[in-house]
Amino acid sequence: MSYSNSKYIIVFLIVCLLVNTFVDSVAIPQELEERSDIFAKLCGGFKFVSPKAGTKIKNGNTIEFKWTKNKDVELYRVLDVELYTQKGLVQVLWSKGVNFTGTSCSAKVKVSVPSGTKLPATFLFKCWGSTKSGPQCTSVSGNFTITK
């Protein structure tokens, strides 16, 4: 290797070192909040209240879903209820949407699995909520058994 080639390599390494030094020392403004703090302001306390995890639900029955959220969070609407297994989304059960009144809301949803699904089986419910500033929130239930 010639002296001129090694000179370029040394310059390249010095540039990399300087870039790394400046990138690592970028200051974050104090106004910028932690991600968890922002999530708490948008979606804090968003959860299923009922049906309770462990409940057995008969396929085709209509049941009442209830949700809560913390006071003063931006979440204002539950958008849907989805049926899940460990393998992923089975189907959307309901997508009419319902607005929170204070810190709670509810909706009646028909729970049905696709024909050909072997029952009884274990499922989860997932729902999406919406905030006025755009970000979406999710809540996932505990396990449920859906029977024939």
C-alpha positions in Angstrom: 0.0 0.0 0.0 1.4 3.4 -0.9 1.7 6.3 1.4 -0.9 8.3 -0.5 -3.5 5.5 -0.2 -3.0 5.2 3.6 -3.3 9.0 3.9 -6.9 8.7 2.5 -7.8 5.9 4.8 -6.6 7.9 7.8 -8.6 10.9 6.6 -11.7 8.7 6.2 -11.3 7.3 9.7 -10.9 10.7 11.2 -14.1 11.9 9.4 -16.0 8.9 10.6 -14.8 9.5 14.2 -15.8 13.2 14.0 -19.3 12.4 12.6 -19.8 9.7 15.3 -18.8 12.2 18.0 -21.2 14.9 16.8 -24.1 12.6 16.2 -23.7 11.1 19.7 -23.6 14.6 21.2 -26.8 16.0 19.7 -28.9 17.6 22.4 -32.6 16.7 22.8 -34.7 19.8 23.6 -36.2 19.7 27.1 -39.7 20.2 25.6 -39.5 16.8 23.9 -41.2 14.3 26.1 -40.5 10.6 26.4 -42.5 8.3 24.1 -44.3 6.7 27.1 -45.5 10.1 28.3 -46.9 11.0 24.9 -48.7 7.6 24.7 -50.2 8.2 28.2 -51.6 11.5 27.1 -53.1 10.0 23.9 -54.2 6.5 24.9 -53.7 6.2 28.7 -55.9 3.6 30.4 -57.5 2.3 27.2 -58.7 -1.2 28.0 -61.5 -3.8 27.8 -63.7 -3.9 30.9 -66.0 -6.5 29.6 -66.4 -9.2 28.6 -64.0 -10.4 31.3 -61.1 -12.6 30.2 -61.8 -16.3 30.6 -65.5 -15.9 29.7 -67.0 -18.6 27.5 -69.0 -17.1 24.6 -71.4 -19.0 22.4 -70.7 -18.5 18.7 -73.3 -16.2 17.2 -74.3 -14.5 20.5 -74.4 -10.7 20.7 -72.6 -9.4 23.8 -71.9 -6.0 25.2 -68.3 -4.8 25.0 -67.2 -2.1 27.5 -64.1 0.0 27.4 -62.5 2.6 29.7 -59.8 5.2 29.4 -58.1 7.6 31.8 -59.6 11.1 32.3 -58.2 13.9 30.0 -56.6 11.6 27.4 -57.1 12.4 23.7 -58.7 9.1 22.9 -62.3 9.8 22.0 -63.6 6.9 19.9 -63.4 3.1 19.7 -63.4 2.2 16.0 -63.8 -1.6 15.9 -63.6 -5.0 17.5 -61.5 -7.7 15.8 -61.2 -11.4 16.5 -57.7 -12.8 16.8 -56.0 -16.1 17.4 -52.3 -16.7 18.1 -51.9 -16.9 14.3 -53.3 -13.4 13.7 -56.5 -11.7 12.6 -59.5 -13.9 12.0 -62.0 -11.2 11.1 -63.4 -7.8 12.0 -66.6 -8.4 14.1 -67.8 -4.8 14.3 -66.7 -1.5 12.8 -69.5 1.0 13.5 -67.5 3.0 16.1 -68.6 4.5 19.3 -67.6 7.7 21.1 -66.5 7.8 24.7 -68.8 9.5 27.2 -66.5 10.6 29.9 -64.1 7.8 30.6 -66.2 4.8 29.3 -68.2 3.6 26.3 -69.9 0.4 25.2 -71.3 -1.4 22.1 -73.2 -4.6 21.4 -71.3 -6.9 19.1 -72.2 -10.2 17.5 -69.4 -12.7 18.1 -69.1 -15.1 15.2 -66.3 -17.2 13.8 -65.9 -18.2 10.2 -67.7 -21.4 9.2 -65.4 -24.4 9.4 -63.7 -23.2 12.5 -63.3 -26.0 15.0 -65.0 -25.0 18.3 -64.4 -24.7 21.2 -61.4 -22.5 20.5 -59.4 -19.8 22.2 -59.5 -16.2 20.8 -58.5 -12.7 21.7 -60.4 -9.4 20.9 -58.5 -6.4 19.7 -59.9 -2.9 19.2 -58.6 0.3 17.7 -59.3 3.7 19.2 -58.8 7.1 17.6 -57.4 10.4 19.0 -58.1 13.8 17.6 -54.5 14.4 16.7 -54.4 11.3 14.5 -52.5 8.5 16.3 -54.4 5.3 16.8 -54.5 3.4 20.1 -55.1 -0.4 20.5 -56.3 -2.5 23.3 -56.2 -6.3 23.4 -58.3 -8.5 25.7 -57.4 -11.6 27.6 -58.2 -15.1 26.3 -61.8 -16.1 25.6 -63.2 -19.4 24.6 -65.8 -19.4 21.9 -68.1 -22.5 21.9 -70.7 -24.0 19.6 
